[in-house]
Amino acid sequence: MVRLDPTGRANGRGAYVCRDLECITNAVVRGTLGRALETTLPATLRDELAGAIPDLNVQGGARGQE
């Protein structure tokens, strides 16, 4: 299962993707995100990540400690 973790604290395998729509699109379309996670990505993932961009402004940095 692939899901967004804006806190960076979830257990399991993860990959960082910048908070820019073009970066997210490239990571999904070019397959770099799927290779990093070593799994097949759902077809709807790009839209889910793109829709979450405003929600990614989490205080404290990617790991909540910065």
ROZAPA-905027 format. One record per atom (N, C-alpha, C): x, z, y; residue in three letters. Coordinates in steps of 0.1 Angstrom, whole numbers, plus 5000, padded with zeros to 4 digits. Example, Ala and Ser with C-alpha at 12.3 -4.5 7.8 and 13.67 -1.06 7.14 Angstrom:
% residues 2
513250784943ala;512350784955ala;513250784967ala;512850714978ser;513750714989ser;512950795000ser;
END
This chain:
% residues 66
500850004988met;500050005000met;500950005012met;500649925022val;501349915034val;500449965045val;500950055053arg;500150115064arg;501050155076arg;500550155087leu;501250195100leu;501450345101leu;502650385104asp;502950525106asp;503650545119asp;502850565130pro;503550565144pro;504450685145pro;504250785137thr;505150905138thr;506450885132thr;506550795122gly;507850775114gly;508150895105gly;507150965101arg;507351085093arg;506751075079arg;506050965076ala;505350955063ala;506350945052ala;506050995040asn;506950985028asn;506950835024asn;507950795017gly;508050665011gly;508950575019gly;508850455014arg;509750345020arg;509150305034arg;509950265043gly;509550225056gly;510450125062gly;509950065073ala;510649965081ala;510249985095ala;511149965104tyr;510849975119tyr;510649835124tyr;509549815132val;509249695138val;509049725153val;509649645162cys;509449685176cys;507949675180cys;507649725192arg;506249735197arg;505849615205arg;506349495201asp;506149375209asp;505349285199asp;504349215204leu;503449135196leu;504349015190leu;505148955197glu;506048845192glu;506948895181glu;507449015182cys;508349075172cys;507549095159cys;506349155161ile;505549185149ile;505149055142ile;504748955150thr;504348825144thr;505548765136thr;506748765142asn;507948705136asn;508248785123asn;508148915123ala;508448995111ala;507548965100ala;506248945103val;505248915092val;505348765088val;505348675097val;505248535094val;506548485087val;507648525092arg;508948485086arg;509248555073arg;508548665070gly;508748735057gly;509748845058gly;510348875069thr;511448975070thr;510849115067thr;509649145072leu;509049275069leu;508749295054leu;508149185048gly;507949195034gly;509149215025gly;510249145029arg;511549165022arg;512049305024arg;511949365036ala;512449495039ala;511649605031ala;510349575029leu;509549675022leu;509549645007leu;510049535003glu;510149484989glu;508749484983glu;507749424991thr;506449404986thr;505749284993thr;504649244987thr;503849134993thr;502949205004thr;502949145015leu;502149205026leu;500749145026leu;499749225029pro;498349175030pro;498249075042pro;497348985040ala;497148875050ala;496748935064ala;496049045064thr;495549105076thr;496549195083thr;497749215078leu;498649315083leu;499049285097leu;499349155101arg;499749125114arg;498749165124arg;497449135121asp;496349175131asp;496249325132asp;496349395121glu;496249535121glu;497449595130glu;498649545128leu;499749595136leu;499549565151leu;499149435153ala;498949395167ala;497849475174ala;496849515167gly;495749595172gly;496149735175gly;497249785169ala;497749915170ala;498749935181ala;499149825188ile;500249835198ile;499949935209ile;498749945215pro;498550045225pro;498650185219pro;498350205206asp;498450335200asp;499850385196asp;500750295198leu;502150325194leu;502950405204leu;502350435215asn;502950515226asn;502950665222asn;503550705211val;503650835206val;504650915214val;504351035219gln;505351115226gln;506451165216gln;507651165220gly;508751225212gly;509551115205gly;509350995207gly;510150885200gly;509650855186gly;510350765180ala;509950715167ala;509850825156ala;510750915157arg;510651025147arg;510051155152arg;509651155165gly;509051265171gly;509951375175gly;511251345175gln;512251435179gln;513151405191gln;513051275195glu;513851235207glu;513251285220glu;
END
